[in-house]
Amino acid sequence: MSSDDFSVHTKACEEVSGMSLSSLPDEVTSLDDLACECWEKFDSFEDIPSA
């Protein structure tokens, strides 16, 4: 799966209606894989609240 095949956003994303997730897709191995600016406020995966 290429990175263009999906997008993941926070629930508070202003660009799109965010997706409620219980976990990130396997394709996401670092925060750099999450292209939307809505993820920039997080420094690490540990900073992301669980859904």
C-alpha positions as CSV (number, residue, x, y, z in Angstrom):
1,M,0.0,0.0,0.0
2,S,1.4,3.4,-0.9
3,S,1.2,6.3,1.4
4,D,-1.2,8.0,-1.1
5,D,-3.8,5.1,-0.6
6,F,-5.0,6.4,2.8
7,S,-4.9,9.4,5.1
8,V,-5.2,9.4,8.9
9,H,-6.3,12.5,10.8
10,T,-6.9,13.5,14.4
11,K,-10.5,13.8,15.6
12,A,-9.9,17.6,15.8
13,C,-8.5,18.0,12.3
14,E,-9.8,21.1,10.6
15,E,-8.9,19.9,7.1
16,V,-11.3,16.8,7.2
17,S,-13.6,15.2,9.7
18,G,-11.1,13.2,11.7
19,M,-11.3,9.4,11.9
20,S,-12.0,7.7,15.2
21,L,-9.3,5.0,15.4
22,S,-8.5,2.4,18.0
23,S,-5.0,2.1,16.5
24,L,-3.0,3.4,13.6
25,P,-2.7,1.3,10.4
26,D,0.4,-1.0,10.2
27,E,1.7,1.2,7.4
28,V,2.3,4.0,9.9
29,T,5.7,3.3,11.5
30,S,6.6,6.9,12.5
31,L,4.9,10.3,12.9
32,D,6.5,11.3,9.6
33,D,4.2,8.8,7.9
34,L,1.2,11.0,9.0
35,A,1.3,13.8,6.4
36,C,-1.4,16.1,7.7
37,E,-0.5,19.1,9.8
38,C,-3.0,17.9,12.5
39,W,-0.3,15.5,13.8
40,E,2.4,18.2,14.2
41,K,1.4,18.9,17.8
42,F,2.6,15.4,18.8
43,D,6.2,14.7,19.5
44,S,5.9,10.9,19.7
45,F,3.3,8.1,19.5
46,E,3.1,8.2,23.3
47,D,1.7,11.7,23.1
48,I,-1.3,10.6,21.0
49,P,-4.3,9.9,23.2
50,S,-5.9,6.5,22.7
51,A,-9.2,6.6,20.8
